[in-house]
Amino acid sequence: MVLISLYYWAGAKAAAGVEMERFEAETVTQALDLAREQRSDPQFDRVLSVSSLLVDGLVVTAEGRDEVRRELVRVEILPPFAGGSVPPNRFRSDPFRPMSGAGHYVGISM
């Protein structure tokens, strides 16, 4: 078991009622399950189901959530944000500019 820190952002923070919490678990999935069990709140479950996860600053896939962890882990839970997205090849001056901290790419409107 390792200490996994869950950091909630925006709507995830509102649904969790806290900014951060820690759980002893082997995987990110187990830590998220413990957070769900602690609340038994359908709204919290919905937010988690649509949120992106960053593990130690990198986007994690569904398979990565089940990877056994051997060291302290920081998980950031990012729910969808308002504003949508820019369609591909439309209004992009720098299509490969990374969004701050998210590991995704965004087109810039001009």
C-alpha positions as CSV (number, residue, x, y, z in Angstrom):
1,M,0.0,0.0,0.0
2,V,1.1,3.5,-0.7
3,L,-0.3,7.0,0.2
4,I,-2.4,8.4,-2.7
5,S,-3.3,12.0,-2.6
6,L,-6.5,13.1,-4.4
7,Y,-6.7,16.8,-5.4
8,Y,-10.1,17.9,-6.5
9,W,-10.6,20.9,-8.9
10,A,-13.6,23.0,-9.7
11,G,-16.8,20.9,-9.8
12,A,-15.0,17.9,-8.4
13,K,-14.0,20.0,-5.4
14,A,-17.6,21.1,-4.9
15,A,-18.9,17.5,-5.1
16,A,-16.2,16.2,-2.8
17,G,-16.6,18.9,-0.2
18,V,-12.8,19.1,0.2
19,E,-9.9,20.2,-1.8
20,M,-7.7,17.2,-1.1
21,E,-7.7,13.9,0.8
22,R,-5.4,10.9,1.1
23,F,-6.0,7.2,1.0
24,E,-3.7,4.2,1.5
25,A,-4.2,2.0,-1.6
26,E,-2.3,0.0,-4.2
27,T,-3.9,1.7,-7.2
28,V,-5.5,5.0,-8.2
29,T,-8.7,3.0,-8.8
30,Q,-8.7,1.7,-5.3
31,A,-8.2,5.2,-3.9
32,L,-11.1,6.5,-6.0
33,D,-13.3,3.7,-4.8
34,L,-12.5,4.5,-1.2
35,A,-13.4,8.1,-1.9
36,R,-16.7,7.0,-3.4
37,E,-17.5,4.6,-0.5
38,Q,-16.8,7.4,2.0
39,R,-19.5,9.6,0.4
40,S,-22.1,7.3,-1.2
41,D,-23.1,10.3,-3.2
42,P,-24.4,9.8,-6.8
43,Q,-23.4,13.4,-7.7
44,F,-19.8,12.7,-6.6
45,D,-19.8,9.4,-8.6
46,R,-21.0,11.3,-11.8
47,V,-18.3,13.9,-11.4
48,L,-15.6,11.3,-11.1
49,S,-16.9,9.3,-14.0
50,V,-16.5,12.3,-16.4
51,S,-13.3,13.8,-15.0
52,S,-9.8,13.6,-16.4
53,L,-7.1,12.3,-14.1
54,L,-3.5,13.5,-13.9
55,V,-1.2,11.2,-12.0
56,D,2.0,13.0,-11.0
57,G,1.3,15.6,-13.7
58,L,0.6,13.2,-16.6
59,V,-2.8,12.2,-18.1
60,V,-3.6,8.6,-17.0
61,T,-5.5,6.1,-19.0
62,A,-8.1,3.7,-17.6
63,E,-5.4,1.0,-17.6
64,G,-3.0,3.3,-15.8
65,R,-5.5,3.8,-13.0
66,D,-5.2,0.1,-12.2
67,E,-1.3,0.1,-12.2
68,V,0.1,-0.9,-8.8
69,R,1.9,2.0,-7.3
70,R,5.1,1.7,-5.2
71,E,5.6,5.4,-4.3
72,L,3.6,8.4,-3.1
73,V,1.2,9.4,-5.8
74,R,-0.5,12.8,-6.5
75,V,-3.8,12.5,-8.5
76,E,-5.5,15.6,-9.8
77,I,-9.2,15.2,-10.6
78,L,-10.3,17.6,-13.4
79,P,-13.9,17.7,-14.3
80,P,-14.9,19.0,-17.7
81,F,-14.7,22.8,-17.9
82,A,-17.1,25.2,-19.7
83,G,-16.3,26.5,-23.1
84,G,-16.1,23.5,-25.3
85,S,-13.3,23.0,-27.8
86,V,-12.1,24.5,-31.0
87,P,-12.8,22.3,-34.1
88,P,-9.7,20.9,-35.7
89,N,-7.9,23.2,-38.2
90,R,-10.1,26.2,-37.3
91,F,-8.6,29.4,-35.9
92,R,-5.4,27.7,-35.0
93,S,-2.2,29.8,-35.0
94,D,-0.2,27.3,-32.8
95,P,-2.0,23.9,-32.7
96,F,0.7,22.4,-30.5
97,R,0.7,24.8,-27.7
98,P,0.2,22.7,-24.5
99,M,-2.5,23.7,-22.0
100,S,-0.9,24.6,-18.7
101,G,-0.4,21.4,-16.7
102,A,-3.0,19.3,-18.5
103,G,-0.9,17.6,-21.1
104,H,-3.5,18.3,-23.8
105,Y,-3.2,20.6,-26.8
106,V,-5.5,23.4,-27.7
107,G,-5.9,25.6,-30.7
108,I,-5.6,29.4,-30.2
109,S,-8.4,31.7,-31.6
110,M,-7.1,34.7,-33.6
